[in-house]
Amino acid sequence: MMGCWVLNESLSIVLVLSWLGVNLYLFIDTFYWYEEEESFLYTRVILGCFRGPWRRQLDKNLKFHKLVAYGIVINATIHIVAHLFNLEHYHWSQSPEAEGLVAALSKLGDTPNETYLNPIRTFHTNTIAELLTTIAGITGLLISLALILIMTSSTEFIRQVSYELFWYTHHVFIIFFIGLAIHGAGRIVRGQTPESLLLHNITFCRDHLEEWQAQCPVPQFSGKEPSAWKWVLGPMVLYACERIIRFWRFQQEVIITKVVSHPSGVLELCMKKRDFKMAPGQYVLIQCPSISTLEWHPFTLTSAPQEDFFSVHIRAAGDWTEALCKAFGVEGQPLKEPWSLPRLAVDGPFGAALTDVFHYPVSMCIAAGIGVTPFAALLKSIWYQCCEAQTQCKLNKVYFYWICRDPGAFEWFADLLLSLETKMSEQGQAHFLSYHIFLTGWDENQAFHIALHWDENADVITGLRQKTFYGRPNWNHEFQQVAFSHPSSNIGVFFCGPKALSKILQRMCRVYSSADPRGVHFYYNRESF
């Protein structure tokens, strides 16, 4: 009977795998049919842009990472609580109140030639102390502490206060996975052996306890083979491959072509690397071995793909960035000669390209605080593609909004706007870019200085022709103005900044989009950097 059961189970598994295999083959075959067949060429022309949104979904790997982490925490909590309940059941089964089959099963293992089922051998045993003498208990405690450490150090507060603390404690995952792989080796949950099942018919014997020695041989038990390593192996192989690729990229030479020290402790690095290709909105990971051989930090690219270099702007806002700025020389420190600069390693670029801006005739680009960084590369790319090049561009109007508390921290971006303003004016494209800068923080001395120089041609804060606004934008007014200026247009709204403002902008897009298909429509896109 046992052999028939195993055969039926094996046959079921084969049938399920065969069914899945046939469906996978049919899917791949049909996909390539639509991908290669000439009759669907024009269909692919219309639908071919799916790759962009698909890449954008893949770019949400951080959200997926967090979702998996939350799932691990929830299931780990359920697992721990369930084991605590199991321990209490095991402990009670050894009590004088236990009787019948439960008591008999718990007493197994007390005599020779018997194997135990209940790991708690006496009623007077301290269950927690007993658990911590087993492999399962020790590794369980270890991986629980590792998980708590990883989760608590991953909070936004910790990441902002000390990114290094977050970075190093996150690598405790190595201990977590090693402990998880051997956690089941303790075999604390035991079951009846296959040989015992052939001799001890559980259907009959469970109800005839008094006949166990006669017609029912005493059941034998053993722990299940650990299987957690099967779940750990795949991710660890992928991680090892990723580390090998990163090590290979680490060995590639990065040439630093220019170092610029901007006000307010901002360092601009212009670099070159063989076969480096980027798109607006992407980021790179940078390592400086002289500071740390383990830490890689993400920085948004601020150069355009059309330029023969790639650049990042780094503000001293932590231990690592302060050390980097000091190594390259900022704010009063003499800039070093190229031969004396520390070595940098660059991995990337990563992230979905911010190219959907070019798919709309009108685009609204909105940045808040540090969210202005990715728009540096975008505005430069817009200049190259739609203004300087003699090619037809679908995008013909860009509205750029920048809300910041301290403009001094981003003076380099104001310099970029001034450069674009000058170039567009020289090319007769001054109407192409409309920018609005909103300053939300100032003191009385600044207010007096601003009022004194208000009538000058250039803005006293940024040096731009467009005057800076003080306070927060009235988004109802801004959306009304754009909708009035571009009736019957599809307008892309691109935002990088805090969630609270993101919700407001989403609501504005819904409110000011026309119900008439021929009217104006706002399409919201939030960028994550």
Buried (B, 14 or more C-beta within 10 A) or exposed (E): EEEEEEEEEEEEEEEEEEEEEEEEEEEEEEEEEEEEEEEEEEEBEEEEEEEBEEEBEEBEEEEEEEEEBEEBBEEBEEEEEEBEEBBEEBBBBBEEEBEEEBBBBBBBBEEEEBBBBBBBBEBEBEBEEBBEEBBBBBBBBBBBBBBEBBBEBBEEEBBEEBBBEBBBBEEBBEBBBBBBBBBBBBBBEBBBBEEBBEEBBEEEBEEEEEEBEEEBEBBBBBBEEBEBBEEBEEEBEEEEEEEEEBEEBBEEEBEBEEBBBBEBBBBBBBBEBEEBEBBBBBBBBBBBEEBBEEBBBBBBBBBBBEBEBBBBBBBBBBBBBBBBBBBBBBBEEEEEEEEEBBEBBBBBBEBBBBBBBBBBBBBBBBBBBBBBBBBBBBBBBBBEBBBBEEEEEEBBBBBBBBBBEEBEBBBBBBBBBBEBBEBBEEEEBBEBBBBBBBBBEBEEEBEEBBEEEEEEEEBBBBEBBBBBBBEEBEBEEBBBEBBEBBEEBBBBBBBBBEEEBBEEBBEBBEEBBEEEEEEBBBBBBBBEB
